[in-house]
Amino acid sequence: MYGIMLIVVLVFTGGVIAFIGDRLGSKVGKKKLSLFGLRPRHTSILVTIITGILITTVTFGILAIASKDVRTALFGMNKLKAELNEKQSMLEEASGALVNVKNDLNTTKEEYAKSKKDLEETQEDLEIAQQAAELLRQEQVALQNRNQELWSDNQTLIEHNQSLAENNQFLLANNESLKADNLELEKTNNDLQEGIENIRERPIIYRVGELLASGVIKKTDDPVKIQNDLNQIIALANSKIIDRLGTEGSKDGVWIYPIEYQKAMDRLKQAKGDTVIRLIVAANLVKGDPVLTELEMHPNRVVYQENEFVYQKIYNVPIDGSNSEMLISDFLRNVNMTAINNGILPNPLTGTVGVINGNQIYAIEKALAENRGKDVLISAFAAADTEVLGPLRLHIYLKNETEQEINHE
């Protein structure tokens, strides 16, 4: 922006000076003035020359005043050239020095890379040496431990040797006793073989899992009362055994493990309500052996109240009346499973929980025969309050597809 302003000023100044010179030359020519004794025409030429000189002089003057670079170019060019040559020489020297420094730097880098590689190799060798030393130390420690173990094993072997020698003397001393025991064992074995043969020949009186007796012991804080009630159930089982086998049929009647009996007493003392007791045969019984028995204990409660719903299902009665027994069996089986799931204890051998008489079966078969080809809804309700011990007795109702009651037991 500064250079543009300077050019504009120079152009304007040159134009003004040229205009003034032209006007002055014209006046000199018109008036035919003479300077320095020259002819008017020559005087006009002189004025024009002087005007040009003034334009050039003023231009350089303004440039010199306005710009330090112009003054330097006009009056200090030689000095500038000398300084430029000196700077050029210094630059060439610096460039040469820079090249030398770069070469030295490359050499240094190569030496550094080589030294770094040598250092890494040295570190690797040092790590290998350290690992070898550590392995050697571990092997030395393991060897020392092994020596200690061998020494300890040696002492143990010495002690065992002494013990074996003592045992050998003891075994030699007891050899005759062992021979006598062996003869006794052979006699016992023969007796056992004879007992097994006798057992095989004798019939099984009670099967494992068979229910001997059951009862409910009321909640009480009196341990004597609890023991008397439990003993009454055991006495009931003994009476049933006598009824089946006679007074000479069993050696000791019901036999319960003392520990199991004591556990039962402890549980009865801590019971929060009435408890169902069942005596179950623990093993197959042959005539003449004690009846091994297990005690089952269950909290007692009312599972079904009188007339409470138990189970129902819709059956399609075949037109020909076949499969009526299968329908009844299926219904009673589902009733049995439902009652067991709700808490009634089944018979350990048969798995049943209730009783049904022949009249009920006959009435159901008759009702099914009267509704051949129809859908019949069979429902079961508890005939009375039924507790966990059972048995479950039923009222059975049948309705046909028109919701007409066709049977009630």
Secondary structure, DSSP 4 states (H G I P E B T S, - for coil): -HHHHHHHHHHHHHHHHHHHHHHHHHHHHHHT--STT--HHHHHHHHHHHHHHHHHHHHHHHHHHH-HHHHHHHHSHHHHHHHHHHHHHHHHHHHHHHHHHHHHHHHHHHHHHHHHHHHHHHHHHHHHHHHHHHHHHHHHHHHHHHHHHHHHHHHHHHHHHHHHHHHHHHHHHHHHHHHHHHHHHHHHHHHHHHHHHHHHHSPEEE-TT-EEEEEEEPP-S-HHHHHHHHHHHHHHHHHHHHHHH-TTS-SSSEEE-HHHHHHHHHHHHH-SS-EEEEEEE-S-EETTS-EEEEEEEEE--EEE-TT-EEEEEEEEPPTT-TTHHHHHHHHHHHHHHHHHHHTPPPPTTT---EE--HHHHHHHHHHHHTTTTSEEEEEEEESS-EETT--EEEEEEEEETT--EEEE-
